[in-house]
């Protein structure tokens, strides 16, 4: 083939591949949207009931498709995970970027990377075989609980938050540090009053990414959270999340029934929340001054 | 408290935190590997699982994991590279590129359950491929496309402009320059990227539960390469043993499988590192 012809074909191939990502994204949004609204259009369940009722009863004829318990479950387990991992992530990133880059880069970062590479089922299995028995012995109950889910998720999202915070802190210009130190501030004062505020948009990007990951994580949470439909009221009680109900029940339902439709609506809800997080990440990423 | 004392105290506490974190994390890995290594032997590695008795292995699951990984790479690598080439070499700063970037970013941030459900809707049901190796591989392709694109784009962007200009000045077309000069000098980074992405593909389970299925037939030469057969992977098996858990030694199987999964992924990482070093030496002559 002539080089010129090949040149044309090549650029067309590259453009086509890029276009494919756009098409797939649109397909995902459209497919899940139309499958997810059937609960409201075909089965005539009101959106209000779906969002604000915790009554999920699919066994009998007049099914109740209230998803509130799952939504609250997801929110509480993600916030708990964030609460547990944020101090650790911030501490480690300040240590790596400001206290000792040598130790940070040689020991902490490889370990953090290793943790980012562990598959989620393995985290779930660790939670199930190690953490759940510990919770059972120390707090009572079965051990399968919101607390177990929060801890497992916290360990899973901490590499995400840490590595983004480290990058942001490292990207801060030297002038900031030097100016602050020259004014007589100690290193800790500089970190607390100058560097962390300057890095805030970047850190928030990491936090939202971590939250988004926690919200969308399915199997690890499902394995330890106990899977019972209830409004979260205590750390040691079992709950359900949007993702855990999907993984538990999607395989058992018949196509086109209310039960199945309601599960797709939950998938749609999860998709909407993910899109919201993606928007938020873009918002914070734009506000990052130093990168 | 005086600022100096506070500074000393904060530094001290951060050191303690860093040390505790590393110890805690290494302890987890140690416990995991320690529990699993005892289980792993030849019989565990090659024999099929048993549903109701103890003593089953994960032979078919290991094979399925590698098959699905291989199939996924066949689709992901060319498409992801194509998209990466476009973004790095052709894309102009305009609205089309902005939409492209937004889509790729969205795709990369969607939860894997959502991608799995999309796979269930499209490949398993609409295309009628059922719970199969090909449905699983196509779903993982969707899941990994953004990562592959980013890896390629970043690898190509790091190639020096001079190289491109020298090639174009010699009369090569743009495509010749990309395929014979730019891609070649980016090979070490591309290979590292592909191997690291493989680690992720290997450990993925949520997207496969609804697409490649939770069963595997006994593998024979006849059905081994049949892409329309169900293909439970190692990661999915860990989940299933616990969710359904009919085998009396579920704990042993999950311990062994988890350790195995981690060992394989760590091996991928080492492979990526050493291969990059070797390729880099050969290509640069350093």
Interface residues (C-beta under 8 A of the other chain):
Chain A: X3 X4 X6 X7 X9 X10 X11 X13 X14 X15 X16 X17 X18 X19 X20 X21 X22 X24 X25 X26 X27 X28 X31 X32 X35 X88 X91 X92 X94 X95 X99 X100 X103 X104 X107 X108 X111 X112 X114 X115 X117 X118 X119 X120 X121 X122 X124 X125 X126 X128 X129 X130 X155 X185 X186 X187 X188 X189 X191 X209 X212 X215 X216 X217 X218 X219 X222 X223 X243 X246 X247 X248 X250 X251 X255 X264 X267 X270 X271 X274 X275 X277 X278 X281 X282
Chain B: X3 X4 X6 X7 X10 X11 X13 X14 X15 X17 X18 X21 X22 X25 X26 X28 X29 X31 X32 X35 X78 X79 X80 X81 X82 X83 X85 X86 X87 X89 X90 X91 X99 X100 X103 X104 X105 X106 X107 X109 X110 X111 X112 X113 X114 X115 X117 X118 X120 X121 X122 X125 X142 X145 X146 X149 X172 X173 X174 X175 X176 X178 X179 X199 X200 X202 X203 X204 X205 X206 X209 X210 X214 X235 X236 X238 X239 X242 X243 X251 X254 X255 X258 X261 X262 X265 X266 X269
